[in-house]
Amino acid sequence: MDTFVKAALASKAPASVSASSHDRYNSPLTSRYASAEMAHNFSDAKKFSTWRKLWLTLAASEQKLGLTDITDEALKEMAEHIYDIDYEMAAIEEKRRRHDVMAHVHTFGVAAPKAAGIIHLGATSCYVTDNSELIMMRDALDIIIPKLASCVDKLAQFADTYKDLPTLGFTHLQPAQLTTVGKRATLWLQELLMDLRNISRARADLRFRGVKGTTGTQASFFTLFNGDHSKCEQLDDMVTELSGFPSAYPVTGQTYSRKVDLDVLSTLSSFGATAHKMASDIRILASFKEIEEPFEKDQIGSSAMAYKRNPMRCERVCSLSRHLMTLIGNVQQTAASQWLERTLDDSANRRVTIPEAFLTADIVLSLIQNIVNGMVVYPKVIQRRISQELPFMATENFIMFMVQKAGGDRQRCHEEIRVLSHQAGRVVKDEGGENDLIERIKKCEYFAPMVPYIDALLEPSTFVGRAPEQVVSFLKKEVEPALAPYRALLDAGVTQESINV
């Protein structure tokens, strides 16, 4: 046995395995978790076909503005070859030229030979790289915002359903005054509404880089149009409109300001904090057995402990949210360290950071959608936990009753309660018994006038203050108006991603 075990441990993978896709690292963000639409949004297919569309819009706009070297035949060939990208040729060209944009200019020219001489005319690399990144960020935001609105909508329904269900509040993670399950959910909701506002604002503020030239001066286009300022401005406007943006940044260096990336990704990072806090709260409540995330029929919670129902979705939300929150440091450093009109030390960093931020946010949102849609509440467990703590919390009400209704002395009543409470506390802490304060009060002659009213004084709903009314008001005044722009979309149904648990 030792011989073949040692041989297997020392062996190398056969060539057939080494040649497979499983022999190279794949990011779990795309291979395991991400939605198909977000994974496609940052794919090579989306990126390089967008480059070709940008070259087409540039050429078509230049032709309309009077550049006669650009023929209809050239534009037709370009339009016919947006998606049939020869990636092998592009890789060979990039290895030879050490320049990814020029490799794809050449590859596109081979596919559309009549346009080969006018592709990228007057442009710099950032015309396609920056503009395509803005397009992908815009489209990514359009994927994220409806999912976020859906999370808000579903959580609002949960809050409304459980607005009247009393539950222990916690401060310092110690039992405190009662709240309701629905009121606690509004605390999560309020932060999600902030995220919806912030991300929607970032989407509305996003502009196009447009056609600005090598250092942002449009010098090359100024030359192409023989010193015609008006045509340079028209070209910028036309390409911007054709690319689906209402406006472009009025001034740029070679790149659009990396402050834009910081502005957009800050909203995603902030959402990561919201998601982490919410998922952490649910994990704590799951440990109390008060609330659970969905648990599928054949799901396994632990490979060793078969009985376990681990909060795996919430744990994954926390794990990925931490990654999402940390990415913003990269974006801050990049925005701060760009020199003058641009430096290239932003490029490799942004290739990783921007897609990962959107992919991670998308995954976290899909998880939250799944959790909120199937969250389970256990009222009996919640009631039992209330009954263990409420007698202590009700003591102030007992004192008020004895003074107001039974004509008792406040100081004597306080002392009687103090002594009995400490006795009950010793039973709970020293003996591991149940809280017997109420039984002790019922047996105490001093409290005899209050005994018939004790059950009413211990009714949990009388300890939640205005929690139910606060939920109703919050949903009406805050949530409904925030969701109004998305109501038709929500009523039609937002895609619920399948979760790989």
Salt bridges, closest charged atoms under 4 A:
GLU37 OE2 - LYS147 NZ 3.60
GLU80 OE2 - LYS76 NZ 2.41
ASP84 OD1 - ARG52 NH1 3.88
ASP84 OD2 - HIS81 ND1 2.69
GLU93 OE1 - ARG96 NH2 3.06
GLU93 OE1 - ARG97 NE 2.37
GLU93 OE2 - HIS106 NE2 3.34
ASP100 OD2 - ARG351 NH2 2.89
ASP130 OD2 - ARG258 NH1 3.06
GLU133 OE1 - ARG350 NH1 2.80
ASP139 OD2 - LYS46 NZ 3.00
ASP139 OD1 - ARG138 NE 2.96
ASP142 OD1 - ARG203 NE 2.77
ASP153 OD1 - ARG487 NH2 3.23
ASP160 OD1 - LYS163 NZ 3.31
ASP205 OD2 - ARG201 NH1 3.33
ASP236 OD2 - LYS212 NZ 2.87
ASP261 OD2 - ARG350 NE 2.75
ASP263 OD2 - ARG201 NH1 2.94
ASP281 OD2 - LYS277 NZ 2.67
GLU290 OE2 - ARG385 NE 2.65
GLU292 OE1 - ARG309 NH2 3.04
GLU293 OE2 - ARG313 NH1 3.87
GLU296 OE2 - ARG313 NH2 2.86
ASP298 OD1 - LYS297 NZ 3.46
ASP346 OD2 - ARG258 NE 2.84
ASP346 OD1 - ARG342 NH2 2.97
GLU356 OE1 - HIS323 NE2 2.89
ASP362 OD1 - LYS147 NZ 2.63
GLU415 OE2 - ARG418 NH2 2.71
GLU416 OE2 - ARG412 NE 3.62
ASP436 OD1 - ARG440 NE 3.00
ASP491 OD1 - ARG487 NH1 3.42
GLU497 OE2 - LYS147 NZ 3.45
